[in-house]
Amino acid sequence: MRNLFIKSRARHRLRQLLLLSSLAFAVMVWLNMHPRQGKDALLWAPPLEPSGVVVQTQVSPAAAVKPAPVAAVASAPAPASAAVPAAEVERAAVRQAVERWRAAWSGRDVETYLSQYGRSFVPPGGQSRSAWESTRRQRISSKKQIVVEIRELEITLEENAATAKFEQTYAADALRSVGQKTLRLSREGGRWLIVSESAN
């Protein structure tokens, strides 16, 4: 009698296990047949201007416009809103160029790092471009890990030129340094590329 009771309980548990397995299988099939919609939209994207960024736009004196009389101002049409988005696009493009440079350096991606420098880049210290590139390749490749952080980014735009000033934190292996850096960028072939850099 006791053996029958034990067998009955074992069969009951087996049925429960089979039922749960079937349910799990049905859920997996349903999930495969109904993928989540718009999951790419849930991916995180950085804000257009991160916290602490100050963007300044310089206007050359030649471009300054004399104030119009009050009557003319009252009758003038509203300014075109296209100028503001164009400036925002340029600010974002410069910020992205600086971020590409920082990410390539941090990732020890030498080719991408060097491609962020324009044809007119003049290496500091009177080095030739080829000697400078060779030195940068050796220094970046020799490190086990590099972390470059940028804070308090200030971007100044002027026609096809831009200046990016920021506080840079550099850490590689046992070395760590913090200082001010200035990148001057120029538009070449539709891209913002570095033409000079200096550290304070």
Backbone as CSV, one residue per row, in Angstrom:
resi,resn,N_x,N_y,N_z,CA_x,CA_y,CA_z,C_x,C_y,C_z
1,MET,0.829,-1.206,0.000,0.000,0.000,0.000,0.864,1.258,0.000
2,ARG,1.916,1.218,0.835,2.812,2.369,0.918,3.533,2.609,-0.406
3,ASN,3.932,1.505,-1.085,4.603,1.646,-2.385,3.691,2.304,-3.410
4,LEU,2.405,1.957,-3.366,1.452,2.582,-4.284,1.340,4.078,-4.036
5,PHE,1.337,4.461,-2.754,1.245,5.885,-2.399,2.483,6.647,-2.898
6,ILE,3.658,6.049,-2.720,4.911,6.689,-3.162,4.918,6.815,-4.679
7,LYS,4.494,5.754,-5.388,4.445,5.813,-6.840,3.462,6.870,-7.315
8,SER,2.338,7.002,-6.612,1.339,8.008,-6.983,1.916,9.421,-6.846
9,ARG,2.621,9.656,-5.737,3.256,10.985,-5.544,4.315,11.240,-6.611
10,ALA,5.087,10.222,-6.956,6.133,10.367,-7.975,5.509,10.703,-9.324
11,ARG,4.397,10.034,-9.646,3.710,10.331,-10.910,3.169,11.757,-10.920
12,HIS,2.639,12.180,-9.784,2.111,13.544,-9.675,3.213,14.579,-9.902
13,ARG,4.359,14.353,-9.287,5.487,15.277,-9.472,5.984,15.250,-10.916
14,LEU,6.016,14.086,-11.520,6.437,13.967,-12.908,5.503,14.746,-13.820
15,ARG,4.175,14.633,-13.547,3.205,15.399,-14.337,3.428,16.903,-14.186
16,GLN,3.679,17.347,-12.944,3.941,18.773,-12.710,5.175,19.234,-13.474
17,LEU,6.223,18.438,-13.436,7.460,18.778,-14.124,7.246,18.855,-15.631
18,LEU,6.496,17.902,-16.188,6.202,17.930,-17.619,5.360,19.144,-17.989
19,LEU,4.400,19.493,-17.133,3.549,20.653,-17.389,4.371,21.943,-17.386
20,LEU,5.274,22.096,-16.390,6.119,23.292,-16.324,7.057,23.367,-17.524
21,SER,7.612,22.216,-17.928,8.507,22.199,-19.093,7.756,22.608,-20.349
22,SER,6.542,22.111,-20.506,5.735,22.463,-21.680,5.407,23.948,-21.686
23,LEU,5.094,24.483,-20.514,4.776,25.907,-20.409,5.991,26.757,-20.761
24,ALA,7.166,26.389,-20.247,8.392,27.137,-20.547,8.695,27.086,-22.040
25,PHE,8.509,25.918,-22.651,8.753,25.780,-24.085,7.794,26.666,-24.884
26,ALA,6.514,26.691,-24.456,5.516,27.511,-25.160,5.861,28.994,-25.057
27,VAL,6.345,29.424,-23.893,6.735,30.840,-23.717,7.904,31.172,-24.622
28,MET,8.908,30.279,-24.701,10.066,30.526,-25.564,9.659,30.621,-27.026
29,VAL,8.759,29.748,-27.463,8.277,29.792,-28.851,7.544,31.096,-29.107
30,TRP,6.714,31.520,-28.163,5.959,32.765,-28.333,6.897,33.976,-28.424
31,LEU,7.920,33.990,-27.560,8.874,35.109,-27.580,9.630,35.169,-28.898
32,ASN,9.985,34.008,-29.460,10.682,33.992,-30.744,9.787,34.449,-31.882
33,MET,8.490,34.170,-31.765,7.554,34.562,-32.815,7.139,36.017,-32.694
34,HIS,7.295,36.614,-31.507,6.892,37.998,-31.264,8.071,38.766,-30.674
35,PRO,9.075,39.140,-31.501,10.215,39.886,-30.952,9.774,41.257,-30.473
36,ARG,10.541,41.786,-29.515,10.221,43.124,-28.994,10.364,44.152,-30.096
37,GLN,9.394,45.041,-30.194,9.430,46.071,-31.214,10.160,47.293,-30.672
38,GLY,10.978,47.915,-31.534,11.617,49.173,-31.171,12.639,49.045,-30.071
39,LYS,13.302,47.877,-29.966,14.254,47.752,-28.869,15.465,48.655,-29.073
40,ASP,15.769,49.031,-30.346,16.876,49.946,-30.577,16.600,51.316,-29.977
41,ALA,15.315,51.675,-29.903,14.967,52.980,-29.346,15.241,53.046,-27.863
42,LEU,15.369,51.869,-27.209,15.611,51.858,-25.773,17.084,51.989,-25.432
43,LEU,17.967,51.897,-26.448,19.397,52.022,-26.183,19.724,53.426,-25.710
44,TRP,20.689,53.535,-24.784,21.055,54.828,-24.238,21.852,55.621,-25.249
45,ALA,21.572,56.904,-25.349,22.359,57.794,-26.197,22.734,59.014,-25.370
46,PRO,23.967,59.509,-25.533,24.370,60.658,-24.733,23.590,61.896,-25.122
47,PRO,23.406,62.825,-24.199,22.712,64.071,-24.540,23.544,64.866,-25.528
48,LEU,22.891,65.818,-26.226,23.589,66.614,-27.224,24.733,67.372,-26.583
49,GLU,24.507,67.977,-25.451,25.551,68.695,-24.727,25.607,68.145,-23.321
50,PRO,26.666,67.404,-22.954,26.735,66.835,-21.603,26.847,67.907,-20.536
51,SER,26.591,67.521,-19.319,26.642,68.441,-18.193,28.019,69.079,-18.097
52,GLY,28.055,70.394,-17.910,29.322,71.095,-17.757,29.863,71.662,-19.058
53,VAL,29.183,71.415,-20.203,29.681,71.899,-21.484,29.218,73.334,-21.690
54,VAL,30.155,74.202,-22.074,29.827,75.580,-22.402,30.211,75.778,-23.851
55,VAL,29.274,76.162,-24.697,29.547,76.375,-26.111,29.443,77.853,-26.398
56,GLN,30.509,78.396,-26.995,30.533,79.813,-27.315,30.709,79.955,-28.817
57,THR,30.091,80.959,-29.396,30.241,81.226,-30.820,30.809,82.619,-30.991
58,GLN,31.947,82.703,-31.696,32.564,84.001,-31.939,32.035,84.571,-33.244
59,VAL,31.826,85.855,-33.266,31.410,86.544,-34.484,32.490,87.546,-34.821
60,SER,33.016,87.483,-36.041,34.076,88.404,-36.427,33.510,89.807,-36.513
61,PRO,34.351,90.850,-36.243,33.849,92.240,-36.290,33.237,92.588,-37.639
62,ALA,33.777,92.006,-38.734,33.241,92.331,-40.056,31.803,91.860,-40.211
63,ALA,31.457,90.823,-39.450,30.102,90.273,-39.572,29.101,90.985,-38.669
64,ALA,29.587,91.907,-37.834,28.679,92.608,-36.917,27.690,93.446,-37.714
65,VAL,26.460,93.493,-37.280,25.401,94.233,-37.968,24.980,95.400,-37.099
66,LYS,24.867,96.608,-37.720,24.425,97.780,-36.978,22.966,97.615,-36.604
67,PRO,22.572,98.081,-35.401,21.163,97.952,-35.018,20.255,98.738,-35.950
68,ALA,19.130,98.164,-36.282,18.164,98.817,-37.170,17.308,99.780,-36.369
69,PRO,16.750,100.796,-37.034,15.834,101.715,-36.342,14.654,100.942,-35.768
70,VAL,14.022,101.561,-34.751,12.920,100.899,-34.059,11.788,100.569,-35.021
71,ALA,11.460,101.448,-35.920,10.366,101.212,-36.862,10.676,100.024,-37.762
72,ALA,11.935,99.949,-38.188,12.320,98.852,-39.080,12.252,97.520,-38.348
73,VAL,12.641,97.542,-37.059,12.594,96.313,-36.274,11.158,95.839,-36.125
74,ALA,10.250,96.768,-35.898,8.848,96.402,-35.697,8.251,95.767,-36.943
75,SER,8.698,96.233,-38.143,8.099,95.713,-39.366,8.893,94.568,-39.977
76,ALA,10.068,94.269,-39.418,10.907,93.225,-39.998,10.299,91.854,-39.735
77,PRO,10.451,90.939,-40.692,9.919,89.584,-40.462,10.747,88.864,-39.408
78,ALA,10.170,87.857,-38.817,10.872,87.079,-37.795,12.087,86.414,-38.424
79,PRO,13.220,86.361,-37.701,14.427,85.752,-38.269,14.188,84.275,-38.588
80,ALA,14.895,83.809,-39.615,14.748,82.405,-40.017,15.297,81.504,-38.926
81,SER,14.559,80.458,-38.596,14.978,79.555,-37.534,16.031,78.565,-38.022
82,ALA,16.340,78.583,-39.349,17.306,77.624,-39.893,18.707,77.895,-39.378
83,ALA,19.036,79.190,-39.013,20.384,79.530,-38.559,20.692,78.849,-37.228
84,VAL,19.720,78.759,-36.336,19.957,78.151,-35.026,20.234,76.653,-35.153
85,PRO,19.432,75.882,-35.896,19.758,74.462,-36.044,21.120,74.231,-36.696
86,ALA,21.513,75.092,-37.658,22.816,74.925,-38.301,23.938,75.061,-37.276
87,ALA,23.817,76.047,-36.370,24.837,76.219,-35.335,24.852,75.024,-34.391
88,GLU,23.661,74.509,-34.060,23.584,73.337,-33.184,24.234,72.126,-33.838
89,VAL,24.027,71.983,-35.143,24.620,70.862,-35.874,26.142,70.954,-35.830
90,GLU,26.675,72.164,-36.021,28.128,72.339,-35.999,28.699,72.057,-34.609
91,ARG,28.011,72.556,-33.569,28.475,72.284,-32.203,28.516,70.781,-31.933
92,ALA,27.452,70.104,-32.353,27.385,68.657,-32.136,28.480,67.944,-32.919
93,ALA,28.763,68.409,-34.139,29.795,67.774,-34.966,31.175,67.941,-34.345
94,VAL,31.459,69.120,-33.797,32.757,69.353,-33.149,32.866,68.489,-31.887
95,ARG,31.788,68.472,-31.096,31.805,67.663,-29.870,32.019,66.183,-30.204
96,GLN,31.367,65.705,-31.272,31.528,64.305,-31.678,32.946,64.028,-32.162
97,ALA,33.563,65.004,-32.842,34.947,64.833,-33.294,35.891,64.698,-32.103
98,VAL,35.670,65.528,-31.082,36.502,65.450,-29.872,36.266,64.118,-29.167
99,GLU,35.027,63.676,-29.128,34.706,62.395,-28.480,35.320,61.215,-29.239
100,ARG,35.312,61.265,-30.587,35.950,60.197,-31.368,37.441,60.116,-31.061
101,TRP,38.072,61.273,-30.981,39.508,61.348,-30.657,39.768,60.753,-29.278
102,ARG,38.944,61.139,-28.286,39.118,60.648,-26.916,38.891,59.130,-26.842
103,ALA,37.827,58.652,-27.502,37.488,57.232,-27.453,38.556,56.384,-28.141
104,ALA,39.088,56.866,-29.265,40.131,56.114,-29.973,41.399,56.035,-29.131
105,TRP,41.732,57.131,-28.473,42.919,57.147,-27.611,42.717,56.198,-26.429
106,SER,41.557,56.287,-25.782,41.263,55.407,-24.646,41.229,53.944,-25.063
107,GLY,40.741,53.678,-26.278,40.647,52.307,-26.748,41.928,51.786,-27.389
108,ARG,42.972,52.601,-27.372,44.262,52.236,-27.976,44.101,51.865,-29.450
109,ASP,43.132,52.525,-30.113,42.880,52.315,-31.541,43.720,53.345,-32.297
110,VAL,44.965,52.986,-32.581,45.938,53.945,-33.115,45.492,54.508,-34.459
111,GLU,44.986,53.661,-35.353,44.615,54.134,-36.692,43.494,55.171,-36.625
112,THR,42.450,54.880,-35.826,41.348,55.844,-35.690,41.839,57.114,-35.006
113,TYR,42.702,56.962,-34.001,43.266,58.119,-33.294,44.007,59.031,-34.267
114,LEU,44.902,58.471,-35.076,45.686,59.284,-36.011,44.818,59.889,-37.106
115,SER,43.715,59.217,-37.460,42.838,59.745,-38.506,42.059,60.973,-38.054
116,GLN,42.117,61.302,-36.764,41.420,62.493,-36.254,42.250,63.756,-36.453
117,TYR,43.461,63.603,-36.959,44.343,64.748,-37.215,44.326,65.071,-38.697
118,GLY,44.156,66.366,-39.012,44.046,66.800,-40.396,45.381,66.797,-41.128
119,ARG,45.301,66.980,-42.449,46.519,67.028,-43.269,47.401,68.199,-42.887
120,SER,46.786,69.289,-42.403,47.563,70.481,-42.059,48.047,70.482,-40.611
121,PHE,47.881,69.356,-39.895,48.333,69.294,-38.499,49.842,69.460,-38.420
122,VAL,50.270,70.338,-37.516,51.697,70.569,-37.288,52.043,70.000,-35.921
123,PRO,52.869,68.946,-35.874,53.228,68.360,-34.579,54.010,69.343,-33.722
124,PRO,53.852,69.270,-32.406,54.602,70.175,-31.529,56.087,69.817,-31.518
125,GLY,56.913,70.799,-31.178,58.349,70.555,-31.032,59.101,70.460,-32.345
126,GLY,58.485,70.852,-33.450,59.180,70.841,-34.728,59.388,69.459,-35.327
127,GLN,58.693,68.437,-34.820,58.799,67.085,-35.379,58.157,67.025,-36.757
128,SER,58.643,66.110,-37.575,57.947,65.846,-38.838,56.687,65.044,-38.533
129,ARG,55.749,65.057,-39.458,54.493,64.331,-39.252,54.762,62.826,-39.105
130,SER,55.639,62.285,-39.936,55.910,60.846,-39.874,56.592,60.460,-38.564
131,ALA,57.526,61.298,-38.083,58.197,61.005,-36.806,57.201,61.087,-35.655
132,TRP,56.306,62.077,-35.714,55.299,62.235,-34.662,54.363,61.015,-34.647
133,GLU,53.905,60.583,-35.827,53.008,59.427,-35.902,53.692,58.170,-35.372
134,SER,54.959,57.990,-35.717,55.701,56.828,-35.235,55.800,56.823,-33.713
135,THR,56.075,58.001,-33.141,56.163,58.126,-31.680,54.821,57.839,-31.023
136,ARG,53.736,58.377,-31.593,52.399,58.166,-31.021,52.010,56.686,-31.097
137,ARG,52.318,56.022,-32.213,52.017,54.595,-32.340,52.708,53.799,-31.238
138,GLN,53.982,54.082,-31.026,54.763,53.338,-30.034,54.228,53.581,-28.628
139,ARG,53.925,54.852,-28.311,53.469,55.185,-26.958,52.102,54.593,-26.660
140,ILE,51.192,54.661,-27.606,49.833,54.150,-27.378,49.845,52.625,-27.324
141,SER,50.559,51.999,-28.250,50.573,50.529,-28.310,51.276,49.898,-27.118
142,SER,52.224,50.622,-26.523,53.002,50.038,-25.423,52.231,49.993,-24.105
143,LYS,51.124,50.727,-24.016,50.353,50.763,-22.767,49.375,49.599,-22.712
144,LYS,49.231,49.022,-21.520,48.255,47.946,-21.330,46.837,48.506,-21.298
145,GLN,46.692,49.692,-20.716,45.366,50.316,-20.604,45.534,51.823,-20.600
146,ILE,44.635,52.514,-21.280,44.629,53.978,-21.310,43.210,54.444,-21.019
147,VAL,43.095,55.417,-20.130,41.787,56.033,-19.852,41.953,57.536,-19.998
148,VAL,41.192,58.130,-20.913,41.205,59.581,-21.120,39.803,60.093,-20.842
149,GLU,39.716,61.078,-19.940,38.423,61.689,-19.615,38.488,63.181,-19.911
150,ILE,37.354,63.731,-20.310,37.250,65.152,-20.650,36.184,65.787,-19.779
151,ARG,36.522,66.920,-19.172,35.547,67.661,-18.357,35.573,69.129,-18.764
152,GLU,34.451,69.806,-18.499,34.318,71.252,-18.717,34.720,71.641,-20.138
153,LEU,34.137,70.951,-21.111,34.424,71.220,-22.519,33.820,72.552,-22.937
154,GLU,34.648,73.409,-23.531,34.195,74.693,-24.081,34.515,74.696,-25.563
155,ILE,33.499,74.925,-26.374,33.677,74.922,-27.828,33.420,76.318,-28.370
156,THR,34.369,76.825,-29.150,34.221,78.119,-29.809,34.220,77.885,-31.309
157,LEU,33.206,78.383,-31.988,33.074,78.206,-33.438,33.325,79.519,-34.149
158,GLU,34.011,79.430,-35.292,34.198,80.609,-36.138,34.369,80.136,-37.571
159,GLU,33.310,80.247,-38.367,33.282,79.797,-39.748,33.746,78.338,-39.832
160,ASN,34.854,78.057,-40.520,35.309,76.678,-40.685,36.377,76.285,-39.678
161,ALA,36.458,77.009,-38.580,37.435,76.697,-37.535,36.708,76.548,-36.206
162,ALA,37.294,75.759,-35.330,36.712,75.553,-33.994,37.843,75.344,-33.002
163,THR,37.582,75.776,-31.766,38.530,75.550,-30.676,37.804,74.825,-29.561
164,ALA,38.417,73.750,-29.081,37.853,72.978,-27.971,38.838,73.043,-26.806
165,LYS,38.369,73.601,-25.680,39.196,73.680,-24.474,38.535,72.833,-23.400
166,PHE,39.330,72.086,-22.652,38.762,71.211,-21.635,39.839,70.793,-20.643
167,GLU,39.356,70.214,-19.537,40.255,69.603,-18.571,40.381,68.128,-18.935
168,GLN,41.624,67.687,-19.118,41.869,66.297,-19.524,42.496,65.509,-18.384
169,THR,41.909,64.342,-18.122,42.502,63.395,-17.181,43.019,62.220,-17.992
170,TYR,44.323,61.942,-17.846,44.962,60.859,-18.582,45.519,59.855,-17.584
171,ALA,45.161,58.590,-17.760,45.681,57.528,-16.900,46.110,56.371,-17.781
172,ALA,47.353,55.930,-17.590,47.877,54.802,-18.347,48.831,54.035,-17.453
173,ASP,48.516,52.748,-17.242,49.316,51.905,-16.357,49.449,52.611,-14.994
174,ALA,50.655,52.961,-14.572,50.831,53.588,-13.250,50.814,55.110,-13.320
175,LEU,50.734,55.695,-14.520,50.800,57.152,-14.685,49.402,57.763,-14.693
176,ARG,49.261,58.916,-14.030,47.996,59.656,-14.052,48.310,61.139,-14.049
177,SER,47.684,61.894,-14.947,47.903,63.342,-14.998,46.599,64.049,-15.320
178,VAL,46.487,65.275,-14.803,45.311,66.110,-15.051,45.812,67.473,-15.487
179,GLY,45.249,68.014,-16.568,45.667,69.328,-17.041,44.712,69.872,-18.079
180,GLN,44.926,71.125,-18.429,44.104,71.788,-19.438,44.645,71.475,-20.828
181,LYS,43.741,71.266,-21.770,44.148,70.970,-23.144,43.331,71.802,-24.102
182,THR,43.952,72.184,-25.203,43.271,72.939,-26.254,43.492,72.240,-27.582
183,LEU,42.400,71.929,-28.258,42.448,71.375,-29.612,41.887,72.420,-30.561
184,ARG,42.609,72.668,-31.641,42.081,73.531,-32.691,41.725,72.630,-33.866
185,LEU,40.498,72.790,-34.347,39.995,71.926,-35.410,39.629,72.743,-36.632
186,SER,39.697,72.090,-37.787,39.333,72.727,-39.049,38.492,71.741,-39.845
187,ARG,37.600,72.277,-40.660,36.757,71.417,-41.483,37.539,71.017,-42.737
188,GLU,37.725,69.701,-42.893,38.418,69.168,-44.069,37.568,68.052,-44.656
189,GLY,37.124,68.243,-45.888,36.320,67.217,-46.544,35.046,66.877,-45.794
190,GLY,34.436,67.878,-45.167,33.187,67.657,-44.442,33.373,67.111,-43.041
191,ARG,34.610,66.949,-42.573,34.869,66.443,-41.217,35.644,67.490,-40.427
192,TRP,35.391,67.507,-39.106,36.174,68.350,-38.212,37.400,67.552,-37.784
193,LEU,38.601,68.064,-38.127,39.857,67.378,-37.813,40.788,68.317,-37.051
194,ILE,41.627,67.720,-36.225,42.537,68.497,-35.369,43.690,69.017,-36.213
195,VAL,43.969,70.335,-36.095,45.099,70.931,-36.820,46.203,71.373,-35.863
196,SER,45.871,71.505,-34.571,46.906,71.784,-33.574,46.373,71.399,-32.194
197,GLU,47.299,71.079,-31.286,46.912,70.781,-29.913,47.995,71.305,-28.978
198,SER,47.550,71.729,-27.808,48.497,72.229,-26.823,47.969,71.909,-25.441
199,ALA,48.905,71.703,-24.504,48.548,71.414,-23.109,49.100,72.509,-22.238
200,ASN,48.301,72.937,-21.250,48.746,73.995,-20.329,49.218,73.378,-19.025
